[in-house]
Amino acid sequence: MTRKILVTSALPYANGSIHLGHMLEHIQTDIWTRFQKQRGHQCISVCADDTHGTPIMLRAQKEGVSPEAFIAATREEHLADFQDFLVEYDNYHSTHSEENRELSELIYNRLDQAGHIAKRTISQLFDPEKAMFLPDRFVKGECPKCGSDDQYGDNCDNCGATYSPTELKNPKSAVSGATPVLKDSEHYFFKLTDFEAMLKEWTRGEHVQTQIANKLDEWFDAGLEEWDISRDAPYFGFKIPGTEDKYFYVWVDAPIGYMASFKNLCDKTAGLEFDEFWKVDSDAEVHHFIGKDIVYFHTLFWPAMLHGANFRKPTKVHAHGFLMVNGTKMSKSKGTFIKARTYLKHLDPEYLRYYFLAKLNSRVDDFDLNTEDFMSRVNADLVNKYINIASRCANFITKRFDGQLSDGIAEHPLIVEAQQASDEIAKLYEQKEFGRAVREIMSIADKANKYIDDEEPWVKIKDEATQQDVQLVSSVALNVFKILTVYLKPAIPMIAAKVEAFLNVEPLTWNDSQTVLEGHSINKFKPMVKRIEAEQINTMIEDSVEQAPAAELADPLKPEISFDDFDKIDLRIAKIISAEHVEGADKLLKLQLDLGGVTKQVFAGIKSAYSPEQLEGKLTVMVANLAPRKMRFGMSEGMVLAAGPGGKDLWILNPDDGAEPGMRVK
């Protein structure tokens, strides 16, 4: 049965360049989409730039251009990066579009008419110089819990506490530096709690991964709250219907951008109907591919909005983890924060596409791009196994047999075995178990190479009595090579196109894994893939290193203290003997620290930068004599030391080898 499938990736924010972290998602989406199309299904993929919000407005002001001009230039840059990585969207649009405005207003009005919108006055921090209300991340000050300065208005990166911007001590506007004042404003709220029963049932179906469903249960247990969906002028976005100075919060119209991009495609494509995919009783499928950091919006707010506005909900939300490079988060200073365009200057995009295929699975675990493994895997699999089959056999056919493949090979056991793997490999693609699919594919490639080794065509070609055997051996191997190309084509479409030209065949579909080329003429073989050299990777990393301007290398120094003041702080080497997530805390990890016989428990606000598995067994430095502080999750008996501005950009201190737990840091 032919399926109707609509696929989307999370919309990249129009405030920066595409990097390899983005490409992880968009390549995964593209591989899955190409697979569905190769299977003969109607599979449509759409995306768009996410263009609204305060950061865009301020960035455009800084650049001296209008927000519209800024996002238009960014969209062209993003689209070029995706296209050059062979990520093929049927439509790439913008959330700043008439389609998105109309759909956002339609959904809001339906929710409002059904009683799912509330209004109430709240007090917010207001920048008197810029005459604007300040979002949480645009207020900085001292943490109301631990006193650390330069903390954002929603959480402390030092102690992990969460709070409202109005609780900050000595707050400053991150926009102008002015001291903000409290000001009342009427805000609009979406009653998420109206949909709790529906969401509990929906998220425990087949619509999200088990890991995500478990996380959602934690949020349900903590209690859903009404969602503030309005922002005050000045703001770059869409006005809320019936208002003059209220705008939709960017996360309201961003997911609606999926629908808007599809509607834009429908309006210019004959026979493609919007309602067939988005009406409540649609028999089509809608699949969203997203990062785990935006699960809350896509699995709670988004399906609730759709349900309340009488649209269908997603068939499935596919979440993935973050991209790590060489075991750690991407770093600009280390050159591992690699932009898509920088990668393309040094390496073929299909190398990365294949590596992602070889390593990705259906779970939400973080993905490690290990550069040594990357080079080794591409060279071993694509060059030494897959392409090697054709390069070893093609010349025998073209030079000795006029380019003609043998007849009577359809029942050869090696070809039959390769064909029989089709259903299992298709099942693994469907389930996004790409790595397991590659293991099946490369197992067939190994058998094909062993077959060539055992038959020794380079020896048999020298004996006239066995030359005909060489044609048969080469024809069998090249048919297996064709079948492997069918299986790998979703990840390496350009290489597949070269194979199709070489084999003199039409573009390969999944069903072509079951056909055999007999008595068929092929063309001269040309090299298709080059080996990766270590120098290419090293140069790419060197080009990715960003040196911060001298004025930005450090925060301003604090006032001088005496040696006696410093001597009061007891800094100790500590071994992290265990690390675990804290139920109900989005920022915190609970650490058990060994100080050489004494164990202390610390709650550290480093969850956005580290997983528990990355920390266990490591040495770090802690403040051992900090007065214990009771938190709602338990007692915190110290503080681990870390550097960086916060969020994902945070690095705990690691002493050199030789340091032992309990040693004093002087």
N, C-alpha and C positions, 0 to 999 in steps of 0.2 A: 504494500500500500504506500502510495506517495504521501509523505508528510508535508504539512505547511509549517515552516519554522521561521520565527523572527529572532535574531540574535543581536545582542548589544554588548558593548564593553562600557565600563565606567567612563564618564566624560572627563577628559583631561582638563584641568583648570587652565584658563588662558593667561596665567600669570608667570609662565616660565617654559623652558624648553623640555622636550621629551627626553627622558633618560632610560637606561636599561630596566629600571624598575617598572616604568610604564610598559616597556616592550614585552616584559614577561606576560602581562595580562593580554595585551593586544595580539601577540603571537599565539598564545594559547587559544584565544577566541578564533583567530583566523584559521588555525589548524583544524579546529572542530568544525568550523563552518565549511571549509573546503572539503573535509571528509563527507559531510552531509550532502553537499552538491555533487561530489563524485559518486555518491550512492544513488543519485537520481532524484533526491528530494528537492522540493521548492524551499530553499533556505536563503533567507535575506538577512544581511547584516548591515546595521546602521550604527552611526556614532555621531558625535558632535563635540564642539568645544563648550565647556561650562564657563560662562562669560560674565556672570553677575556678582555683585558683592562689593564691600568696602575696599578690599585689597586691589581689585581691578581699578576702581575709581581713583584711588590714591596713586597707583602705579602710573596710570595715564597722565595724571596731573604732574607727576615727577618727570615723565618723558616729554611733557609739553604738547601732548596731542589729546584729541577727544577719546573717550572710552571706545567709541565705535571704530575709530581708526586703529587704535591699539589692538583690539580683539581681532580685527580683520587681518592685520599683519601676522598676529600669532597663529590664527587658523591656517594661513598659508604655510607657515613654517611647520606646524604640526602635521598637516596633511602630507607635505613633502617627505617628512621623516617616515610616516607610516607607509607611504607608497614605495619608498626606497627599501623598506624592510619587507616588501611584498605583502603587506597587510592590506587586503582588498576589501574595502567597504563598498556596499552598493550605494550608500549615500553618507556623506560626511557633512553635517550641517552645523548650526550654531544655536545655542539657547536664546540668543538675542535675535529672535525671528518672529514674524507675525504668526506663524503656526503655533509657536510656543506660547505667545501672548494669548491667543484665542483659547487654546486648550487649558492654560493655567486659569484663566478667568472662568471657563466653563466648569472645571472641576471645583474651583473655590465656590462658585455660586450654587452648585448642586449640594456641596457640603453644608453651606450656610443655610440653604432652604430646608435641609433635613435636620437642622438643629445641632450640627457638629462643630460649630464655630462659637467661641465665647470671646467677650471683650472685657478687659478690666485695666485699671490704671496701675502702673508700676513705677517705681523710682529707679532711674538709671544715672550713671555718670555721664556728664555732658562736658565737652570741650568748649570753653567759652571763647577761645581764640578762633577755632575752626567752625564754631557754631554747628556742632554735630554730636549726636549721641555716639558713645564709644562702645564697639563690640568688646567682649571679654578680652580678646587677645590684643586689643589696642590700648589696654590699661596696664601699667606696671607699677609695682610698689613693693613694700615689705610684707612678707607672709604674716598673716595675723596669728599663726600658730607657732612658728619657730623663729620668726624675725628675719629670715633671709631676705636680702634686698634683690631688686631687679627681677621680681617674679611676676608672671602673667596674672590676669584678673580672674582666672578660673581655677588654677591649681598651682601648687608649689612644686617645682622640680627637685627641691632639696629634701623636704620631708614627706612629700606626697599628699599633703592635705588638699582637700577641695573646699571651695568657698565661693561666694559671689564677689564681684568686683567692688561692691560697696564695703566689704570687710577689709580690703587692703589698707595697710598703714602707709601714710605719705604717698598716695597714688599720684601718678603722673600720666599725662596723655602720651602715648607712643607716637602720636601724629605730630603734635606741636611742642610737647614738653610742658605744656601748661598744667596747672593743678585743676583737675575736673571738679565740677560741682554737681550736686544731686538735683535732678529735675524730673518732674512727673510727666508721664506720657501714657496715652491709651494704647494698649497692644491687643493684638488678635491672637487667639489660641485655638489650636485644633484639639478636639477632645479625643485623644487617642484611647482613653479608657472606655469609650463607647464600643470599641472593637476588640476588647481583650479576649472575650470568649472565642470570637472568630479567629483571632491571631494564634491563640493557643492550639486550636485545632489545625490551622493551616501550617504552622511551623512544625508540627509533629507528623505531617504527611511526608510525601516524597519531594517536597518543594525546597528543602535546604539540607545540607549535609548534617550528619549526626553531631559532629563537633559544634556546629553552629546552633543546632537545636538545643544542645546542652547549655550553651552560653545564654541563649534566649530564656531558658527556664530560670537562670539566675536573675535576669532582668525582670521577669514576671514575678518572681518571689520578692524582689526588692520593691515592686510596685510601679506601674506605669504612671506617667504624669502627663498633664496637658503640655502641648508643644507650642512654644512661642513662634508663630509663623510670620510675624511682621517686623519691619525695620523702619526707622524714621528717616525722613529726608535730612541731609542729602544722601542719596543712595543710588547706585547704578543697578537698575532692575526694572521690574514691572510694577506699576501702581496697583494696589488692591482696589477692585471695583467699588465705586462709591466714595472714594477718599481722594484727598489732594496731596497728602504728605506721608502716606503709609505705603510701604513697598513689600512685596513678597520676599521673605528671607530666601537666600539663594538656594537652600536645600528644598524649597517648595517646588520651584520651577525646573531645577536641574534634572530630576528623574523624568519629569514630564517631557523633557527634551528628547527622550527616547521615542515617545509617541510623536513628537513634533517632527523629528527627522524622518520618521517613517511616513508621516502624512505628506511631508514635502516630496518624498519619493513617489507616493501614490498619485499626487497631483500631476506629476510629469511622466507617469508610466501607465500606458493603456492596460486595462484589465486587472490592475492591482487595487484592491478595495481596502480602505482603512478599517471599516467595521468588521470585515471578515477575520481580522486578527485581534481586535480590541473589544468587540461586543462581549457581553457577559457569557453567552452560551457558545462562544467561538470554539471550533474544533481545531484551531491552529495552536501552535506552541509558541511561548515567549520565554526566552532564556537570557538571563543577565549574568555576565561574567564581571566580578568585582574583586577588589582587595578586601581583606578581613577588617581593615580599619573603618570601612563604611557599611558594615553589616547592619548596624542599628537602623540606619536610614532605609535600607533596601528590604529589610525583613519585618519591620514594624510600621514605620510611617508610610512607606510606599504602598504596600498592599492594603493598608487601612484606608488611605486616600482613594485608591482605585475602587475598593469595595463600596465606600461611602458615596462615591460619585457614579456608581452603576457602570463601571468598566470591569473587564476581566482582570484577574490577578496573574502574576507570573507563573509559568509552569515550573520553573526552577531558578533559584539564585545560586550560582556557582561561585563560591568564595575561594580565594587562594591566599597564601602567605606573602610575606615580604621577601624581596630579593636581597640576599647577602652576597658579598664578594669576598672570596677567600676566608670564609668563616666569620666575617664581621660585617656590620652594617656599612653601607656605602659611605665613603669619606672623601671629601673634596681635597683635603690636605694629603691623603695617601694616593690620590689618583684613581680611586675605585668608585667614585661617583661619576659614572661614564655616561655622557650624553649620547643620544642616538647618532647624531651627526659626527661626533668624534669617533665612535666605533666604525662608522661607514667609511671614514677616511683611511682606515687601516685593514679592515677585514670584510669578508663577504657576508652579507646578511644571512645567507642560508646556513653558514656555520652555526650561528647562534640559534636559528630556528631549529636545526637538527638537535643541538645540545638541549634546548628546552624540551623537545619531543622525547629525548632519551631519558630525561630526569623527572619530568612532571608526573604527578599522580592526582587522584581525586580528593586528596586530603587538604587541609588548610595549613599545613606545615610551611615554615619558611623555606625558601629555595636558595641553595648555595651555589653561586657561579664560581667554582674553583678554576682559576685560569690554567693551572697545569692539567687538571682533569679535562677541561674544555679542549685544550690543544690535543691531548692524548686521545680523547674520545672521537673527535672529528677525524684525526689522521688514521686511527685504527679502524673505525667503522666505515666512514664514507669513502676514504681513499683505499685503505688496504683490504677491506672486505668487499664492499658493495661495488664501487667502480672497478676494482681490480678484476672482477669476473669478466666484464666486457673487454677491458684492456688486454687480458690474457688470451682471449679467444677471437676477437673481431678480425684481426689481421689474417688469421688462417682462412676465414670465410671469404674476405674480399680479395685476397691475393691468390688463393689456390682454387677457389670454387665460384668465381665470378659473382661473389656477393650473395649466393643462393644458400638458404638454410635447407637442411635435410627434410625429407618427407618421413612419415611413419614414426614420429617421436611422441605423439600425443599421450601414449600410455606409459611413457617412461616413468619409473617410480619417483625420481627426483622432482619431475614436473608435477606429478599427481600430488605428492606430499606438499609442495609449495601451494598448489591450488586449494588443498583441503584446509590449509591454515586460514583461509579467507574469513570464515564466519567468526572464528575466535578473535582474530585481529580486529575485525569490525566491531565486535562486542567491546573490546578493550578501548577502542577509539571512542565509542559511544559513551562509555563510562568515564572517560577522561583519564584512563589508566595508560597514558602514553608510554611511560617507561616500560611497562610490562609488554606492550605491543612491540616496542623496539627489540626487546629481548627475543620475542618470537621471530621477528623479521631477521635479526642478525644470526639467529640459530640456523635459519635457512641459508643465509649467505655463507656461513661457515661450512655447511654441508656441500654447497656448490663448489667452494674453493677446494675442499677435500676431494671432491669428485674429479676436478681438473688435475689435482696433484696425483691422484691414483692412476688416472688414464694417461698422463704424460703426453699430451698432444705434440709438444715440441720434439719429442723423441720419435713418435709414430709418423710425423710428417716427413721424416727422412727416409722412410721405407715405403716404397710404392705399394707394397702389399697391405699396408695398414693406413694409407692416407685417407681412405674413405671413412675409417673410424674417426679420424680427426674432424671431419665435417659433422658427423653425428654428435660427438662429444661437444663440439663448439656450439652446435645448434641447440642441444639440451641446455647448456649453461646459459646461452643468451636468452632462451625462453624463461628460465628461472630469473635472470636479470630483469626481464620485462615485468614479471610478476612482482618482484621486489620493488620495482619502480612504482607500480600501482599502489603498493602498501605505503611507500614513503612519500608519494606525491603531495599529500596535504601539507607536509612540512617543507619540502624542497621543490616547489613548482617550476623554478627556472632550470634546475638540473633535469627535472623530469621532461621539460620541453626539449632540452638537448638530446635526451635519450629517445624521445619520440621522433626527432629528426634523424637520428642515427639509425633507428630501427625502421624508419620509413612507415610510420603508423599515424593514424589520427590521434588526437588527444585522448589519453587513456582514462577510462572510467573504471569504477570498482569491478564491474562485470568482466572487464578485460583480463582480470586475473584468471578467468576460466577458459580463455581462448588460447590457442597455440599457433604460433607462426610456423607453418610448414611450407616448404617450397617457396619461401618468401624472400624477396630481394632486400638487402640492407645496404646502407651507405657506409662510406669510409668512417672509421672511428676517429674522433678527435678528442684530445684531453678535455675533461669536464670539470674536474676539481683539483685544486692545488693543495699541497700540504700546508698547514699552518706552521710558521716558523716562530720560535720564541721571541725573536726580535720584533715581530709585528705586534705582539701583545705588550711587550715592554715599552715600545714607542707609544702605543695607544694610552697606556697608563701614564707615561710621562706627559703626554699632551692633555691629560685630564686633571693633572695637579693644578689646583688653584691656590695661589698665594694671596692671602688677605692683605690689604693695604696696611701699612705700619700702624695707622691710627686705629685700625680695627682689630689688632692682634690681641688686645686684652681689654677688659673692662677697666674703668678708672680705678686707681688704687684707693683703698680705704685709708682713713686717717692712721697715722703712725701709732704704734703701741710700744710699750716698754718690753724688755726681755722678760720681766717678771710676769707681765700679762700673758705672753706667749707660753711661758713655762707652766701656766695653770692648765693648759690643754694637754691631755695625755693621749698622744697618737700612738696606736699600736698596729703591728702587722696582725691581720686576722685571716683565717682560712674559712671560706664559705663552705660549710659542710652540708648545707641543704638550702634550697631556694624553691619557693612555691608561690602560685598565684593566690591572691586574697579574694575570697568570695565577696562580691559586691563592691570591689575597688577596682577602678579602671586604670589607675596609675601605679599601684603599689605591688611590690613583691615582698614576701616575708622571708627574711634571711636568718639562718642560725649560724653564728660566727664563733669559731674556735680561737681563743686568745692564748693557746698553750695550756690547756687544762681548764680554763674558765669559758663557759659558753654564754653568749649574749644573743638576744633576739632583737632584730632591727627591722622596721618597716621602711623600705626605701622606695622613693618615687622614680624608679628606673624601668618600669615595665614596658614603656614605649621603646626603650633602647635595647633591652635584653630579654631573652627567654630564660626560664629557670635552668634549662639544660646547659646554656652557655656559661653559667656562673658557678655551678657546683664543682668544687675542687680547686677553684682559683684562690690565689692570695690577693688581698687588697689591704687598704689602710682605713682604719676607723677611729673616730673619736670615742675613746673608751670610757671617759669619765663624764660624759654628758648626762645630766639629770634625766632619769627615766620619765617618759611621757606617756600617759594613758590615752590611747586612741580607741575608737569604737571597735577596732578589730583586735585589740590586745595591747600589751605594754611594749613600747619601743625603748630599748636600753642603750641607744647610741646612734651613731651616724656614720655611714660609709662615705668616703671622699670621692668626688667625681668632678670632671671638668667638662665644660661645654655649655652652650646657651640653654639646653634643655630639650625636652621632647625626644625625638630620635637622635638628635645631636648631643649625645651624652656619653662620656667615657669614664668608667670607674678606674681608680688608680691601681696599677699592678706593679708590685716591687719586683726587682730582678731576682733571678735564681740565687739561692743562698739564704734569702730571708726566711725566718721561721715564725710561726704563729706565736704571738706574745711579745716579740721584740719591740722595744720602744723606738719610735721614729723621732729623731732629734734634729 
